[in-house]
Amino acid sequence: MMKTIIWQQSDVIVDREVESDEIVKIISQNWDKKTVHYICSETAIGKTSLITKVIEKYDKDDCDIIRIKTKPCNDDSGDTAWYYLQELFDGITKYFEKLEEENGYALTFDNFLNEYNDASVNRTRLASGLETLFGSDSKKGLFKNVCYLALKKILKLNEYSTDQLKNDTSVDSVLVKINYINHVLKNRKVLLIIDNFQNIDNQSLGCFRDWINDVDSSTYFILEFTHTPNSDKFDKQRDYFAGLGAKVIKTELEPIDKTYIIDIVHRNVKNLSDDMAFNINVINHYEEVSLGNLRELIDYSVTYEHPDDASENESNDIENGTYQILHNINNQETLAMLSLIIFHQGKITRKHAETILFPELDISNAIRELLELNLIEETDAYYELKHASIIDQWEKHMDEFQQINTVVYGRTKKYYLGYLESSNISESNEAWIRLLYLYSKVEPFEIKKLLPQLESQIIISISPEDSWDYIKQLYDIIKEDILKNKAVIFRLLEICYKLELYANGYEILCYLENSGQLSESKLLFLHKLLYLSALDQHETVVELFENIKPEISLESRIGLNMMLACLSSYRYTGQITECLKIHKKILATPIYKTYDEYAIFLRLTNIYLPNKKALKYAKQSVELLDKHYNVYQKGKSQITYAKLLAGLGKNDKALNVLRKAEESLKNHAIRGNILWIDEADILMDQGIHDDYVWDLLQKSEFTAVIPYDKLAIIIVKLAWCYENDQFAKANLLIERGQNLIPLEPDHHIHALFYYNAYAVLNKSGETERSQIYYKKAYALKEHSRYIKARIDEPKTKEEKNRIKHPWYIIYLSFWNHDIENISE
C-alpha cells in the first residue's frame, strides 16, 4: 500500500506561550544590563521554534533582530579558529544589505569601509595597494610604515576589493570584521541571536569581551545552547560572561507537554494517519523513546506503519524515528550525498557538493530526495542538514552506512589532496583543515601527514588548543609502539613546544619517560629541559643539567643544545655567572660555529647581556640565519634585534627591522603577538597612541598563548588607556591582569603591571585605589630595575629612557631555546 507523506513548515508554533511571553518580558526589562541570555535544552527539544515565537512577539520596530545560524552539530570541538566570528560577520552584513535594499541606506559593510575612518581598514587597504604596487620587493615593509600617512589619503576605497576582505582569513581582515561588528553594535540597538553556541571557538568567544563591555552599545544576546553529555562548556561560558560583568540569564527548556504532540506532528507533516492507534502510538513513542526530541518524533511519524501494513520485522515503538528515515533510504546516491554533507560537519557549499562526487554522482536526484525527506535545506550557497540529530543517528549506526561512507571518504580525501599544494592560499588552507577533520574521523594515523600545516598555519586556521585534540588523537595511536614511531613522537614534541602547548607536550614526554623504552635517550632529556624551562621549573632544570654534565660531551651538538636550553633557567634563578661561563665556552670552541644552533645562541645573548653588548650578537644571528636560508629563525632574531635597538632609543631603525621580521614571519602567525606588541611599544614611545596602536595590541592578543605574553599586552594596553583616558577599559584590563598574575611567576612583569594600574587609576581620580597598586609595585622594585630606577633614580641612559613616560611599556623577545631537525 503506497503512502504519500508531505513535509510542511508549520506556520504556527504550538504551545510555548508561557515561555515565549516570559522571554519577551525579560528582554524588555534587561536591554541596558549587558545581558547574555541562554536558551538551553537537550537536542531537538524546541529551542529554535521557541526563539522563532519570541521573534514573532517582539516589537520589530524597537531594534534590529539578527539571527545567526551555524553548522548543525551538537558537539563539534573541531571548529576552525574564527568560525563563529565569520558566521556573525556574514549574518550581520547580509542583514544590513537587505535593509539597504528595502530602505535605501543601511549600515552595510561597504558603507562602513567608505565612511568610517577605521585604522585597521586603512592599514589593510594600504597593504593591499602596496602589495599590488611593489610585489615581492623586500623593502616594502619599511615603505608601508614610512608612507602610511601619505598614502592612506591617496588610496581610495573603490580600489580595494570588499569581497576580498569578506573572504580573507588574515589577522588584519579578522580585525576589520571585528571592528565592523563593534561599530554596528555601538550604533544600533540589536537583538543578536546565535545558535549552537556550545560549539563556539575560543577566538570568536574572546570577541565578546569588547562587545559586552562597550559602554555605548545596546545589544541583547540570546544564545541557543544544546547540552551534551559529560561537558562543562556551559559552566565555563557562564563564568566567562559573568567575569566580564554581564548579566547571565538561563532559560532551561523542558520537553513540550504531550498534550500538544499530536497537533505538532500534524502541523509539520501532511497526509498522516489520524486514527486512534496512530495517535496513541505517537504519544507513547514521545514519552518512551523521543524523550522530548521533536525532530525524532516527527521522523518516527513519517516512517510509521499501520499495524496492518507493517512487516513482521518492523516495530513502531522501538527504533529512533530519525534513524528509520535514514534506514529507509534505498538510493545509494542519496546516501552518498548525505554522507558528503556530514563529512563537511553538516554544511557544504553547492560548489563542493556538485564537484566532489562528480561524475559518479548526478546530485540533482539525491538533493531532491533529501529535501523531500526534510533531512536538508538549501540556500543560494549551501546545502545544510535540518538538524544536528541527523549526524548523531548516522554516526550511531555507522555499521549500516560504512560502505557508502568509505567510498565518499575516499573521494572527498582525493578532492582536497588535490588542493593541498594550491598556490591559492584560501584553497590550500581549506584543504588541510578539511583533511584534518576527515582523518580524525576515519584515519587518525594520517594526521601525521598534516603536521607541517599544523606547525606553520596555526592561529588563523585553527587554534593551538584545538590543534592539541588532533595531535593527541594521533599520539594515542602511535604511542602503542614507541620505538617504531619514535621519530613522529619527537616531531610531536617539537610541534607542541613551538605552539606553546607546554603542558600538553610535557604530558607526552612524561609518558615516554615512564615507559622506560627511551631511558637512555639524550634527545628526550633535552626535550625535558626545554619543557621544564618553559613551564618555569627553573630550579629543576638547573639541577638536572648539573647532574648530567659529567655524562655528556658538551662539545657535541646535543651538548650545545642542552646548554642553550638551560640559559633562561640560569638567568631566572639569578645565576648570570653560569650564563657567562656558557657564553665564553661557546665563543672559545670552534666546533660550535659549525652547528645550526650557533645562530640561536647569538640571539639568546639578550637574556643575560646588557642591550648594548647583546646588540652585535643579535645582528650576527640575523645575518647568519639569512645565509642559512632559515627564514623562521631569522624572523625571531630580527624581532630580538629590533627590541634591543628600541631599548637603546633607536626607534626608527627598530621599526625598519620589525617590518622585515613581519615579512619573515608572515606564515608563522603563532609568533605574531611578539612582533605586534613590540611595534606598539615603539609607537607609544614615539608619542603615538592612536587606534592603530590599539589594533596592533588587539592582533597581538589574538595570537598570544602563554600568560607572560598576555600580561605584557595588558601592560601596554593600560599605557594606551592612560593616554586616551579610556578608564572603563582600563578597569577591565586590571581585572584580567589580576587573574593572570597567579599563572605567571615572573615578579618583574608583575611590578610593571602594578605600576601601570596605579598610573591609570591615579589619572582617573581613583587615588585611594591607585595607591594599593603603587605599594605592590614598590614592594617588587628589587625585581624590576626600571621600577627601581623610577623610585631610586636612574643609573644608565637606558634606564632614563625607560622612565621618561608616566607608564611602562614592555618589549618581548625570545628567551627559550628552539630545537629543529635534531636527532640522537
ZAMARGU-4260 file (C-alpha; in steps of 0.2 Angstrom, whole numbers, plus 5000, padded with zeros to 4 digits):
<rodrens>
0) 5000/5000/5000 | 5008/5017/4995 | 5009/5031/5007 | 5012/5049/5002 | 5020/5060/5016
5) 5022/5079/5013 | 5033/5089/5024 | 5027/5107/5028 | 5034/5121/5038 | 5021/5124/5051
10) 5015/5142/5052 | 5011/5141/5070 | 5022/5137/5084 | 5012/5125/5096 | 5012/5129/5114
15) 5027/5138/5122 | 5016/5153/5126 | 5021/5155/5144 | 5040/5153/5140 | 5040/5165/5125
20) 5030/5178/5134 | 5042/5177/5149 | 5057/5179/5137 | 5050/5194/5129 | 5047/5202/5146
25) 5064/5198/5151 | 5072/5205/5136 | 5062/5221/5138 | 5067/5223/5156 | 5086/5220/5153
30) 5091/5229/5137 | 5103/5241/5147 | 5111/5227/5158 | 5124/5219/5147 | 5113/5204/5146
35) 5118/5187/5139 | 5103/5176/5139 | 5105/5157/5136 | 5091/5146/5130 | 5096/5129/5135
40) 5090/5111/5132 | 5094/5094/5126 | 5094/5092/5107 | 5078/5095/5097 | 5068/5100/5112
45) 5062/5115/5103 | 5074/5130/5106 | 5074/5136/5088 | 5055/5136/5087 | 5053/5145/5104
50) 5065/5158/5098 | 5055/5160/5082 | 5040/5163/5093 | 5049/5176/5103 | 5054/5185/5087
55) 5036/5185/5081 | 5030/5193/5098 | 5044/5205/5100 | 5042/5223/5093 | 5052/5223/5077
60) 5052/5242/5076 | 5061/5243/5093 | 5078/5235/5087 | 5087/5226/5073 | 5083/5207/5076
65) 5098/5197/5068 | 5098/5178/5069 | 5115/5169/5066 | 5114/5151/5060 | 5129/5140/5062
70) 5133/5122/5057 | 5120/5110/5064 | 5132/5100/5076 | 5128/5096/5094 | 5146/5094/5100
75) 5158/5100/5087 | 5175/5103/5095 | 5184/5104/5078 | 5178/5121/5073 | 5191/5132/5065
80) 5198/5147/5073 | 5186/5162/5070 | 5172/5152/5063 | 5159/5160/5073 | 5166/5177/5070
85) 5164/5174/5051 | 5146/5167/5053 | 5142/5183/5064 | 5150/5194/5051 | 5141/5186/5036
90) 5124/5186/5045 | 5126/5205/5050 | 5132/5210/5033 | 5118/5201/5024 | 5105/5208/5036
95) 5110/5226/5033 | 5112/5223/5014 | 5094/5218/5014 | 5089/5233/5024 | 5098/5244/5012
100) 5088/5236/4998 | 5072/5240/5007 | 5076/5257/5014 | 5089/5264/5003 | 5103/5266/5016
105) 5109/5255/5030 | 5125/5252/5040 | 5132/5239/5027 | 5150/5233/5027 | 5153/5244/5011
110) 5146/5259/5019 | 5157/5256/5035 | 5173/5255/5024 | 5168/5270/5015 | 5163/5281/5029
115) 5171/5275/5045 | 5189/5281/5047 | 5195/5264/5054 | 5214/5262/5056 | 5213/5244/5053
120) 5203/5246/5037 | 5216/5259/5031 | 5230/5248/5035 | 5223/5233/5027 | 5218/5243/5011
125) 5236/5251/5011 | 5244/5234/5012 | 5234/5228/4998 | 5238/5243/4987 | 5257/5241/4991
130) 5257/5223/4988 | 5250/5227/4971 | 5262/5241/4968 | 5278/5233/4974 | 5276/5214/4973
135) 5289/5205/4982 | 5301/5219/4985 | 5310/5215/5001 | 5309/5233/5007 | 5291/5235/5005
140) 5288/5233/5024 | 5298/5248/5028 | 5290/5258/5014 | 5272/5253/5021 | 5277/5261/5038
145) 5285/5276/5031 | 5272/5281/5018 | 5256/5276/5028 | 5251/5293/5032 | 5253/5300/5015
150) 5246/5285/5005 | 5231/5282/5015 | 5224/5299/5009 | 5228/5294/4991 | 5222/5276/4991
155) 5203/5276/4988 | 5191/5263/4995 | 5185/5258/4977 | 5202/5252/4973 | 5201/5239/4987
160) 5190/5223/4985 | 5177/5222/4999 | 5174/5204/4993 | 5192/5200/4996 | 5191/5207/5013
165) 5175/5197/5017 | 5183/5181/5012 | 5201/5184/5018 | 5207/5175/5034 | 5222/5186/5038
170) 5224/5193/5055 | 5221/5211/5048 | 5205/5206/5039 | 5199/5197/5055 | 5202/5214/5064
175) 5192/5224/5051 | 5177/5212/5053 | 5178/5213/5072 | 5178/5232/5071 | 5164/5232/5059
180) 5153/5221/5071 | 5158/5233/5085 | 5153/5248/5075 | 5136/5240/5072 | 5133/5236/5090
185) 5138/5253/5095 | 5127/5262/5083 | 5111/5251/5083 | 5100/5243/5095 | 5102/5224/5091
190) 5094/5208/5097 | 5108/5196/5092 | 5103/5178/5092 | 5116/5164/5089 | 5113/5146/5088
195) 5123/5131/5093 | 5133/5142/5105 | 5140/5126/5114 | 5152/5125/5099 | 5159/5142/5098
200) 5178/5143/5095 | 5189/5152/5108 | 5195/5165/5096 | 5177/5171/5092 | 5172/5169/5111
205) 5186/5182/5115 | 5177/5195/5104 | 5163/5196/5116 | 5174/5204/5129 | 5174/5221/5120
210) 5156/5219/5113 | 5149/5216/5130 | 5159/5229/5139 | 5157/5243/5127 | 5148/5256/5137
215) 5140/5264/5121 | 5132/5248/5114 | 5114/5242/5116 | 5114/5224/5112 | 5104/5209/5120
220) 5112/5192/5116 | 5102/5177/5115 | 5112/5161/5114 | 5105/5144/5110 | 5114/5130/5119
225) 5112/5112/5117 | 5118/5101/5132 | 5130/5087/5128 | 5135/5073/5140 | 5150/5075/5151
230) 5153/5093/5146 | 5156/5108/5157 | 5156/5120/5142 | 5140/5129/5149 | 5148/5132/5166
235) 5164/5139/5158 | 5155/5151/5147 | 5143/5157/5161 | 5158/5160/5172 | 5167/5169/5157
240) 5152/5181/5154 | 5149/5184/5172 | 5168/5188/5174 | 5165/5202/5160 | 5152/5210/5171
245) 5137/5203/5160 | 5121/5198/5167 | 5119/5180/5163 | 5101/5173/5162 | 5097/5155/5158
250) 5081/5148/5152 | 5081/5129/5153 | 5068/5122/5141 | 5059/5107/5146 | 5051/5094/5134
255) 5035/5101/5127 | 5019/5094/5136 | 5012/5078/5127 | 4995/5087/5126 | 5002/5096/5111
260) 5011/5082/5102 | 4998/5076/5090 | 4995/5094/5085 | 5013/5097/5082 | 5015/5081/5071
265) 5001/5085/5060 | 5006/5103/5058 | 5023/5098/5051 | 5018/5083/5040 | 5003/5082/5029
270) 4993/5066/5025 | 4997/5057/5041 | 4985/5044/5048 | 4973/5051/5061 | 4966/5035/5068
275) 4966/5031/5086 | 4980/5018/5086 | 4992/5031/5077 | 4989/5045/5089 | 4991/5033/5104
280) 5007/5026/5097 | 5014/5043/5093 | 5011/5049/5111 | 5019/5033/5118 | 5034/5034/5107
285) 5036/5053/5113 | 5036/5048/5131 | 5046/5032/5130 | 5059/5035/5115 | 5059/5053/5110
290) 5060/5060/5127 | 5056/5077/5121 | 5066/5076/5105 | 5053/5083/5092 | 5064/5080/5077
295) 5065/5062/5081 | 5046/5061/5085 | 5041/5069/5068 | 5053/5057/5059 | 5045/5042/5068
300) 5028/5048/5062 | 5034/5049/5044 | 5040/5031/5045 | 5025/5025/5055 | 5017/5009/5048
305) 5000/5005/5052 | 5000/4988/5062 | 4990/4980/5047 | 5003/4986/5035 | 5019/4984/5044
310) 5031/4969/5041 | 5034/4956/5054 | 5052/4963/5057 | 5047/4981/5059 | 5041/4989/5075
315) 5033/5006/5078 | 5039/5009/5095 | 5057/5003/5096 | 5068/5012/5083 | 5073/5030/5083
320) 5062/5039/5071 | 5077/5049/5063 | 5086/5033/5061 | 5071/5025/5052 | 5071/5039/5040
325) 5090/5035/5036 | 5087/5017/5036 | 5073/5018/5023 | 5084/5027/5010 | 5087/5014/4996
330) 5095/5026/4984 | 5114/5025/4986 | 5117/5042/4978 | 5106/5050/4991 | 5116/5041/5005
335) 5132/5047/4997 | 5126/5065/4996 | 5121/5064/5014 | 5137/5056/5019 | 5146/5070/5010
340) 5137/5084/5019 | 5140/5075/5036 | 5159/5074/5032 | 5158/5093/5030 | 5150/5094/5048
345) 5133/5097/5042 | 5135/5111/5029 | 5143/5111/5012 | 5144/5123/4998 | 5135/5120/4982
350) 5152/5120/4973 | 5159/5106/4983 | 5143/5096/4983 | 5142/5097/4964 | 5160/5093/4961
355) 5167/5081/4974 | 5157/5066/4969 | 5156/5071/4950 | 5155/5062/4938 | 5150/5047/4948
360) 5135/5056/4956 | 5122/5067/4947 | 5117/5076/4963 | 5100/5083/4957 | 5090/5067/4962
365) 5099/5065/4978 | 5096/5083/4983 | 5078/5082/4979 | 5076/5066/4989 | 5085/5073/5004
370) 5074/5089/5003 | 5058/5078/5002 | 5063/5069/5017 | 5066/5085/5026 | 5084/5080/5030
375) 5092/5096/5022 | 5088/5113/5017 | 5096/5123/5003 | 5101/5141/5001 | 5109/5150/4986
380) 5126/5145/4993 | 5124/5130/5004 | 5116/5113/5007 | 5114/5111/5026 | 5107/5097/5037
385) 5090/5102/5045 | 5096/5096/5062 | 5111/5090/5072 | 5102/5074/5077 | 5104/5068/5060
390) 5123/5067/5062 | 5120/5059/5079 | 5110/5045/5071 | 5121/5042/5056 | 5137/5040/5067
395) 5127/5029/5080 | 5123/5017/5066 | 5139/5019/5056 | 5140/5000/5054 | 5125/5001/5042
400) 5132/5015/5032 | 5150/5010/5032 | 5152/5005/5014 | 5145/5021/5007 | 5154/5031/5020
405) 5171/5023/5015 | 5168/5027/4996 | 5163/5045/5000 | 5178/5047/5012 | 5190/5041/4998
410) 5183/5054/4985 | 5182/5068/4997 | 5200/5065/5003 | 5206/5064/4985 | 5197/5080/4981
415) 5205/5090/4995 | 5223/5082/4992 | 5222/5090/4975 | 5221/5107/4983 | 5233/5105/4997
420) 5248/5112/4987 | 5237/5125/4978 | 5245/5142/4976 | 5228/5149/4981 | 5231/5152/5000
425) 5212/5151/5003 | 5210/5134/4994 | 5225/5126/5002 | 5220/5132/5019 | 5203/5125/5017
430) 5210/5109/5010 | 5221/5105/5025 | 5208/5109/5038 | 5195/5098/5029 | 5208/5084/5028
435) 5212/5086/5046 | 5194/5083/5051 | 5192/5069/5038 | 5207/5060/5045 | 5201/5062/5063
440) 5185/5053/5059 | 5192/5039/5048 | 5211/5038/5048 | 5219/5047/5063 | 5236/5040/5059
445) 5236/5050/5043 | 5236/5066/5053 | 5255/5064/5053 | 5255/5070/5035 | 5247/5086/5040
450) 5260/5090/5054 | 5269/5104/5043 | 5252/5113/5041 | 5248/5111/5060 | 5265/5118/5064
455) 5265/5133/5052 | 5247/5138/5049 | 5241/5139/5067 | 5230/5153/5075 | 5221/5159/5060
460) 5216/5142/5053 | 5214/5133/5070 | 5218/5137/5087 | 5233/5129/5097 | 5221/5122/5109
465) 5210/5114/5096 | 5226/5108/5087 | 5230/5098/5103 | 5214/5087/5100 | 5221/5081/5083
470) 5239/5079/5090 | 5233/5069/5104 | 5222/5058/5093 | 5237/5054/5083 | 5248/5052/5098
475) 5236/5040/5106 | 5238/5028/5091 | 5257/5029/5089 | 5261/5028/5107 | 5257/5009/5107
480) 5273/5006/5098 | 5285/5020/5104 | 5301/5013/5096 | 5293/5011/5079 | 5285/5028/5079
485) 5300/5037/5089 | 5303/5050/5075 | 5285/5055/5074 | 5283/5056/5093 | 5298/5068/5094
490) 5291/5078/5080 | 5275/5080/5090 | 5286/5086/5105 | 5294/5099/5094 | 5277/5105/5087
495) 5269/5106/5104 | 5284/5116/5110 | 5283/5128/5095 | 5264/5130/5098 | 5267/5134/5116
500) 5257/5119/5121 | 5269/5116/5135 | 5258/5107/5147 | 5251/5095/5133 | 5269/5092/5126
505) 5275/5088/5144 | 5261/5075/5146 | 5268/5066/5130 | 5286/5067/5137 | 5281/5060/5154
510) 5273/5045/5146 | 5288/5042/5136 | 5299/5043/5151 | 5288/5032/5162 | 5288/5019/5148
515) 5306/5016/5151 | 5309/5012/5132 | 5319/5029/5129 | 5328/5029/5146 | 5345/5032/5138
520) 5339/5045/5125 | 5348/5061/5127 | 5336/5069/5115 | 5322/5065/5127 | 5332/5073/5141
525) 5335/5088/5130 | 5316/5090/5127 | 5313/5088/5146 | 5325/5103/5150 | 5316/5113/5137
530) 5299/5109/5143 | 5303/5112/5161 | 5311/5128/5157 | 5295/5134/5148 | 5285/5128/5162
535) 5295/5139/5174 | 5303/5125/5183 | 5320/5133/5183 | 5327/5126/5198 | 5324/5109/5192
540) 5331/5112/5175 | 5347/5118/5183 | 5348/5103/5195 | 5345/5091/5181 | 5358/5099/5170
545) 5372/5100/5183 | 5369/5081/5187 | 5370/5075/5169 | 5385/5086/5164 | 5398/5073/5168
550) 5389/5060/5157 | 5388/5070/5140 | 5400/5078/5128 | 5397/5097/5129 | 5406/5099/5113
555) 5393/5088/5104 | 5378/5096/5096 | 5366/5088/5109 | 5378/5096/5122 | 5377/5113/5114
560) 5358/5112/5114 | 5357/5107/5132 | 5367/5122/5137 | 5356/5133/5127 | 5341/5125/5134
565) 5347/5130/5152 | 5352/5148/5149 | 5335/5155/5153 | 5334/5145/5169 | 5351/5151/5175
570) 5345/5168/5171 | 5328/5166/5180 | 5337/5159/5195 | 5349/5174/5196 | 5365/5164/5190
575) 5371/5176/5177 | 5389/5170/5181 | 5384/5152/5174 | 5376/5161/5159 | 5393/5170/5156
580) 5403/5153/5158 | 5392/5145/5144 | 5394/5161/5134 | 5413/5161/5135 | 5414/5142/5132
585) 5404/5143/5116 | 5414/5158/5109 | 5430/5149/5113 | 5426/5132/5105 | 5427/5132/5086
590) 5416/5117/5083 | 5401/5126/5090 | 5401/5138/5075 | 5398/5123/5063 | 5381/5119/5071
595) 5365/5127/5066 | 5361/5131/5084 | 5376/5143/5085 | 5365/5157/5077 | 5351/5154/5090
600) 5365/5156/5104 | 5369/5173/5097 | 5351/5178/5099 | 5350/5171/5116 | 5363/5183/5122
605) 5350/5196/5125 | 5345/5185/5140 | 5360/5189/5151 | 5370/5203/5142 | 5366/5222/5143
610) 5357/5228/5127 | 5372/5237/5120 | 5383/5221/5121 | 5369/5209/5115 | 5365/5220/5100
615) 5380/5215/5090 | 5377/5196/5093 | 5358/5198/5088 | 5364/5207/5072 | 5376/5192/5068
620) 5362/5180/5072 | 5351/5188/5059 | 5365/5188/5046 | 5370/5170/5049 | 5352/5164/5048
625) 5350/5173/5032 | 5365/5164/5025 | 5357/5148/5030 | 5340/5152/5022 | 5331/5149/5039
630) 5318/5162/5037 | 5308/5157/5053 | 5323/5158/5065 | 5329/5174/5056 | 5312/5182/5059
635) 5314/5178/5078 | 5331/5185/5078 | 5325/5201/5069 | 5312/5204/5082 | 5326/5202/5096
640) 5337/5214/5086 | 5323/5227/5085 | 5319/5225/5103 | 5337/5229/5108 | 5338/5244/5096
645) 5322/5251/5103 | 5329/5248/5121 | 5343/5259/5116 | 5331/5273/5109 | 5334/5269/5090
650) 5316/5268/5086 | 5316/5271/5068 | 5329/5258/5064 | 5320/5246/5076 | 5304/5249/5066
655) 5313/5245/5050 | 5319/5229/5057 | 5302/5224/5063 | 5295/5227/5046 | 5307/5214/5039
660) 5303/5202/5053 | 5285/5203/5048 | 5289/5198/5031 | 5300/5183/5038 | 5286/5178/5049
665) 5271/5180/5038 | 5267/5162/5038 | 5270/5159/5056 | 5256/5168/5065 | 5259/5160/5081
670) 5274/5172/5084 | 5265/5187/5078 | 5260/5193/5095 | 5278/5197/5100 | 5281/5207/5084
675) 5265/5217/5085 | 5267/5222/5104 | 5285/5227/5100 | 5279/5238/5086 | 5265/5245/5098
680) 5279/5249/5111 | 5290/5258/5099 | 5275/5269/5093 | 5270/5273/5111 | 5287/5278/5115
685) 5287/5290/5100 | 5271/5298/5107 | 5259/5289/5095 | 5244/5282/5105 | 5231/5281/5091
690) 5218/5267/5086 | 5232/5259/5075 | 5242/5256/5091 | 5227/5248/5099 | 5224/5237/5084
695) 5242/5231/5085 | 5238/5226/5103 | 5222/5218/5098 | 5231/5207/5085 | 5244/5203/5097
700) 5231/5197/5109 | 5224/5186/5096 | 5240/5176/5094 | 5246/5176/5112 | 5246/5159/5121
705) 5256/5160/5137 | 5252/5171/5152 | 5268/5181/5151 | 5264/5187/5134 | 5246/5190/5139
710) 5251/5200/5154 | 5263/5210/5143 | 5249/5215/5131 | 5238/5221/5146 | 5253/5232/5152
715) 5254/5241/5136 | 5235/5242/5134 | 5235/5251/5151 | 5248/5263/5145 | 5237/5266/5129
720) 5221/5269/5141 | 5231/5281/5151 | 5235/5292/5136 | 5217/5291/5129 | 5208/5292/5145
725) 5199/5275/5142 | 5197/5272/5161 | 5182/5260/5159 | 5193/5249/5148 | 5207/5251/5160
730) 5197/5244/5174 | 5193/5228/5164 | 5211/5226/5159 | 5216/5227/5178 | 5204/5214/5182
735) 5210/5202/5168 | 5228/5206/5173 | 5225/5201/5191 | 5218/5185/5185 | 5234/5181/5176
740) 5246/5186/5189 | 5245/5169/5198 | 5248/5160/5182 | 5265/5169/5179 | 5279/5168/5192
745) 5290/5182/5185 | 5290/5197/5198 | 5297/5209/5185 | 5281/5209/5174 | 5271/5209/5190
750) 5279/5225/5195 | 5276/5233/5178 | 5258/5228/5178 | 5255/5235/5196 | 5263/5252/5191
755) 5253/5255/5175 | 5237/5250/5185 | 5242/5263/5198 | 5246/5276/5184 | 5230/5275/5175
760) 5219/5274/5191 | 5228/5289/5198 | 5224/5299/5182 | 5206/5293/5183 | 5204/5301/5200
765) 5204/5284/5210 | 5218/5290/5221 | 5215/5278/5235 | 5213/5263/5225 | 5228/5268/5214
770) 5239/5268/5230 | 5236/5249/5233 | 5244/5245/5216 | 5258/5258/5219 | 5263/5249/5235
775) 5263/5232/5226 | 5274/5239/5213 | 5286/5247/5226 | 5287/5230/5235 | 5294/5222/5220
780) 5306/5236/5215 | 5321/5224/5218 | 5314/5213/5204 | 5312/5226/5191 | 5327/5238/5188
785) 5315/5250/5179 | 5303/5252/5194 | 5319/5254/5205 | 5326/5267/5193 | 5310/5277/5194
790) 5310/5276/5213 | 5328/5277/5217 | 5335/5287/5202 | 5341/5280/5186 | 5359/5275/5184
795) 5360/5272/5165 | 5355/5281/5149 | 5344/5266/5145 | 5335/5267/5162 | 5332/5286/5159
800) 5324/5282/5143 | 5313/5269/5150 | 5306/5280/5164 | 5303/5296/5153 | 5284/5292/5152
805) 5272/5291/5166 | 5269/5272/5162 | 5279/5257/5156 | 5280/5248/5140 | 5287/5230/5139
810) 5297/5223/5124 | 5296/5205/5121 | 5309/5194/5113 | 5313/5175/5113 | 5321/5168/5129
815) 5318/5150/5126 | 5329/5139/5115 | 5322/5131/5099 | 5327/5114/5093 | 5325/5110/5074
820) 5329/5094/5065 | 5340/5086/5078 | 5341/5068/5081 | 5351/5056/5093
</rodrens>
